[in-house]
Amino acid sequence: MKVKPLGNRILVKKIEEEERRTPGGIVLPESVKDEKAVKGEVVALGTAEKFEMKVGDTVLISAYSGTEIRIGEQKHMLVKTTDVLAVVQG
C-alpha cells in the first residue's frame, strides 16, 4: 500500500523503542509508558509547497497527535507538520 499525505501532513514511520522493564524484570506495556514524544522517520511529505524536514529525517512528534496506520507490519503516523516537535540530528 502506498500512502501520499495531503496538504501540510507528513507520513512518519515509528521507530520502535526497546522494551522497558522494571528492576524486577516485568515488561511494561506501551500504555503505561510516560513518553510525551514519539520518534520516527519521515517517509513521505504532503502536497504543501514548503516543509522544514525532508524524507529520511528523524523527527520527534507529539505522542497523542495524528492518526496511526499500519503499512505492512510497520506502524506509521500521519501527522500535521505543526505536530512535529523537532528534527533529530546526529
N, C-alpha and C positions, 0 to 999 in steps of 0.2 A: 504494500500500500504506500502511495506517495501522498504527502500532505504539503500543500502550499499555503502558508499563512496569508491572510489578507490585511491590508492597512498597516497599522503600526504594531502588528503582532510578530512574534518570533516563535520558532519551534525549538525547544531545548530538550536534549536527551539527558535524563537524570543520571548523574554519576552516583552509583550506589556506594554508600559508606560501609565500612566493615561492621560486622555485628558488634553491638555493645553488650558487655557482660558486667554483672555486679561482681564485687570481690569474691562472693560465694560461687560464682560460675553460672548464674542464671542469665539467660539471654533475654535482653529487653526488647519487646516488640516495638515497631515504629510508632505506635500510638502513644507510648509513654516517653518518647524522646523529647527533649526540651529545645530542640533546634528551631530557630526563627527563620533560617535561610536554608535553601537547597542549592547544592552545587550541580551545574550541568554544562553541557557543551552545546553551543549554538549549531543547529544542523540546517536551518532554513530561515530566511528573512522574508517578511511580508512585502507588500507592494508599495509601501510608502517610499518617498524619494530618498530619505537620508536616515541612516542608523549610526549609532555610536559604537556598534560592535559589528563583527563580521563572522561569517561561517567559520567554525573551528575554534572560536574564542571560548574560554571557560568563564562562566558567569555565576554570580550568586543571585538568586531570585527569592522573593518573599515566599515562605513555606505555604501560605494559605491562598496564594493568588493563582489565577489562570485555571485551565482545565487540564486534568491529567488524562492522557490517552495512551493506549498500547499500540505499538507498531512492531509486529512480530513478538518477540519475547521481551523487548525493551520498553521501559516506562519513559514517556515523554511528557512535557508540559507545553501547552500552547498559552503564551502569556503576552501581555502588552509590554511594550518597552519601558513604560513607567514602573513596572513591577521589578525591573532589573535593578538590583542594589549596587552591583559593582562588577567590573571585568577583572578577573584574577590574572595576574601576571607572574610568570616565573614558576 
